[in-house]
């Protein structure tokens, strides 16, 4: 999937790097702040459940960091 993520990132003007383990990780916040568009792709490992194949899963993210609160809603498609 790495090649797919890289293609998506580069074709949309984004960046691809591994966290943890990349030099860019130390400057991640500064990299994100330099872009006007704050959208990003989050990838993570999870348990594979065939019941979810072909479905769109709603996702809600709540962040509370140093008295700054943020909320976002989105989702992802399970191939």
NUKEPA-683336 format. One record per residue (C-alpha): x, y, z; residue in one letter; chain; residue number from 0. Coordinates in Angstrom, 2 decimals. Layout:
% residues N
<px:X; py:Y; pz:Z; rest:A; kette:A; nr:NUM>
...
***
This chain:
% residues 79
<px:0.00; py:0.00; pz:0.00; rest:X; kette:A; nr:0>
<px:3.00; py:2.31; pz:0.39; rest:X; kette:A; nr:1>
<px:3.15; py:2.98; pz:-3.35; rest:X; kette:A; nr:2>
<px:-0.58; py:3.81; pz:-3.41; rest:X; kette:A; nr:3>
<px:-0.23; py:6.24; pz:-0.49; rest:X; kette:A; nr:4>
<px:2.78; py:7.88; pz:-2.14; rest:X; kette:A; nr:5>
<px:0.91; py:8.27; pz:-5.43; rest:X; kette:A; nr:6>
<px:-2.10; py:9.84; pz:-3.68; rest:X; kette:A; nr:7>
<px:0.12; py:12.19; pz:-1.68; rest:X; kette:A; nr:8>
<px:2.30; py:13.37; pz:-4.55; rest:X; kette:A; nr:9>
<px:-0.55; py:13.70; pz:-7.08; rest:X; kette:A; nr:10>
<px:-2.50; py:15.91; pz:-4.68; rest:X; kette:A; nr:11>
<px:0.43; py:18.09; pz:-3.65; rest:X; kette:A; nr:12>
<px:0.95; py:16.31; pz:-0.36; rest:X; kette:A; nr:13>
<px:3.81; py:14.51; pz:1.33; rest:X; kette:A; nr:14>
<px:4.42; py:10.91; pz:2.31; rest:X; kette:A; nr:15>
<px:6.66; py:9.82; pz:5.16; rest:X; kette:A; nr:16>
<px:6.65; py:7.20; pz:7.87; rest:X; kette:A; nr:17>
<px:5.91; py:8.09; pz:11.48; rest:X; kette:A; nr:18>
<px:7.71; py:7.02; pz:13.57; rest:X; kette:A; nr:19>
<px:11.04; py:6.63; pz:11.86; rest:X; kette:A; nr:20>
<px:11.45; py:9.54; pz:9.46; rest:X; kette:A; nr:21>
<px:13.47; py:12.73; pz:9.69; rest:X; kette:A; nr:22>
<px:10.31; py:14.71; pz:8.86; rest:X; kette:A; nr:23>
<px:8.66; py:13.46; pz:12.05; rest:X; kette:A; nr:24>
<px:10.60; py:16.01; pz:14.11; rest:X; kette:A; nr:25>
<px:9.17; py:18.82; pz:11.97; rest:X; kette:A; nr:26>
<px:5.69; py:17.38; pz:11.44; rest:X; kette:A; nr:27>
<px:3.81; py:20.25; pz:13.09; rest:X; kette:A; nr:28>
<px:5.78; py:22.88; pz:11.16; rest:X; kette:A; nr:29>
<px:5.17; py:20.99; pz:7.89; rest:X; kette:A; nr:30>
<px:1.41; py:20.85; pz:8.55; rest:X; kette:A; nr:31>
<px:1.27; py:24.55; pz:9.50; rest:X; kette:A; nr:32>
<px:2.89; py:25.62; pz:6.19; rest:X; kette:A; nr:33>
<px:-0.05; py:24.31; pz:4.16; rest:X; kette:A; nr:34>
<px:-3.21; py:26.34; pz:3.75; rest:X; kette:A; nr:35>
<px:-5.33; py:23.22; pz:3.34; rest:X; kette:A; nr:36>
<px:-5.28; py:21.26; pz:6.60; rest:X; kette:A; nr:37>
<px:-6.62; py:17.96; pz:5.19; rest:X; kette:A; nr:38>
<px:-4.53; py:14.83; pz:5.52; rest:X; kette:A; nr:39>
<px:-4.73; py:11.08; pz:5.23; rest:X; kette:A; nr:40>
<px:-4.41; py:9.03; pz:8.38; rest:X; kette:A; nr:41>
<px:-3.44; py:5.40; pz:7.98; rest:X; kette:A; nr:42>
<px:-3.31; py:2.82; pz:10.73; rest:X; kette:A; nr:43>
<px:-3.29; py:-0.94; pz:11.15; rest:X; kette:A; nr:44>
<px:-6.45; py:-2.58; pz:12.38; rest:X; kette:A; nr:45>
<px:-8.09; py:-5.98; pz:12.60; rest:X; kette:A; nr:46>
<px:-9.50; py:-7.15; pz:9.27; rest:X; kette:A; nr:47>
<px:-13.21; py:-7.85; pz:9.50; rest:X; kette:A; nr:48>
<px:-14.83; py:-9.13; pz:6.28; rest:X; kette:A; nr:49>
<px:-18.23; py:-7.87; pz:7.47; rest:X; kette:A; nr:50>
<px:-17.13; py:-4.28; pz:6.79; rest:X; kette:A; nr:51>
<px:-15.88; py:-4.89; pz:3.25; rest:X; kette:A; nr:52>
<px:-17.47; py:-2.51; pz:0.73; rest:X; kette:A; nr:53>
<px:-18.85; py:-0.18; pz:3.39; rest:X; kette:A; nr:54>
<px:-18.25; py:3.45; pz:4.32; rest:X; kette:A; nr:55>
<px:-17.40; py:3.88; pz:8.00; rest:X; kette:A; nr:56>
<px:-18.16; py:7.19; pz:9.72; rest:X; kette:A; nr:57>
<px:-15.29; py:8.63; pz:11.72; rest:X; kette:A; nr:58>
<px:-15.28; py:11.38; pz:14.35; rest:X; kette:A; nr:59>
<px:-12.07; py:12.84; pz:15.74; rest:X; kette:A; nr:60>
<px:-12.03; py:14.90; pz:18.95; rest:X; kette:A; nr:61>
<px:-8.80; py:16.56; pz:20.02; rest:X; kette:A; nr:62>
<px:-8.05; py:18.31; pz:23.29; rest:X; kette:A; nr:63>
<px:-4.44; py:19.43; pz:23.43; rest:X; kette:A; nr:64>
<px:-3.13; py:22.14; pz:25.75; rest:X; kette:A; nr:65>
<px:-6.59; py:23.67; pz:26.21; rest:X; kette:A; nr:66>
<px:-7.20; py:23.78; pz:22.44; rest:X; kette:A; nr:67>
<px:-10.21; py:21.76; pz:21.32; rest:X; kette:A; nr:68>
<px:-10.80; py:20.54; pz:17.79; rest:X; kette:A; nr:69>
<px:-13.41; py:18.32; pz:16.20; rest:X; kette:A; nr:70>
<px:-13.69; py:16.80; pz:12.76; rest:X; kette:A; nr:71>
<px:-16.01; py:14.35; pz:11.10; rest:X; kette:A; nr:72>
<px:-15.28; py:12.22; pz:8.10; rest:X; kette:A; nr:73>
<px:-15.04; py:8.60; pz:7.25; rest:X; kette:A; nr:74>
<px:-13.32; py:5.98; pz:5.21; rest:X; kette:A; nr:75>
<px:-14.22; py:3.32; pz:2.68; rest:X; kette:A; nr:76>
<px:-13.30; py:-0.29; pz:3.40; rest:X; kette:A; nr:77>
<px:-12.29; py:-1.97; pz:0.12; rest:X; kette:A; nr:78>
***
